[in-house]
């Protein structure tokens, strides 16, 4: 059977690439035409599609072209296996990262939607499911200014990334029970959402489900503190009391407008 060759343009279309890319790979010694005719036509074998696809795969997963060329020239099966396994591991980590980013984007959409439809400054008693949160201790005195809060959030997110994770929404602050009972919005921890699978981690806390008092508020920090006082006072009038810490969920209000001193918060505390 006569061997079939494709000219550069035809082979480029087969590979869904450009002739310039094929010329570049030829110059780099990565993928040379199977045949060059007397009149200068460069022709590729159809089977070279698989060679091109492997080069593209390795390039997409971070291998420099020079490294790919060296591996191809060395013809060392063990080295190829090591490279392929390393790239497979990289893809696995990237898949996990993208799944986490997807979860964060979906949560941002949900938080923003709830902030748009929330009944602000109204006490609501609602059942909430159990969840988990990763806590990071912070200096409550430093949480008094908007600028310092942003710096603290940034530092906590950096630490989360350093430990190999991502800061997944919702983000928020924790008001310890002793302060919550007195209506003091004293933030002693930041928190990120965590999964049940992380429950054994010392930094992860279970947030019990059950009956909770919920109030949404939008305003600056002084306004937020007064809103939390009203929440606790309203609870007392109904004969309920806080049980455990209170949580101030950041509703990502900055997605709604650019008022730097204003934030949208959902205060949540379990009650009995």
Secondary structure, DSSP 8 states (H G I E B T S, - for coil): ----EEEHHHHHHHHTS-HHHHHHHHHTTSS--SEE-TT--EEEETTHHHHHHHHHHHHHTT--HHHHHHHHHHT-HHHHHHHHHHHHHHHHHHHHHHHHHHHHHHHHHHHHHHHHH--BT--EEEEE--EEEEEEE--GGGGGSHHHHHHHHHHHHHHHHHTT----S--EEEE-HHHHHTT---EEEEEEEE-GGGTTSTTEEEE--EEEEEEEEEE-HHHHHHHHHHHHHHHHHHT--EEEEEEEEE--GGGT---TT-EEEEEEEEE-
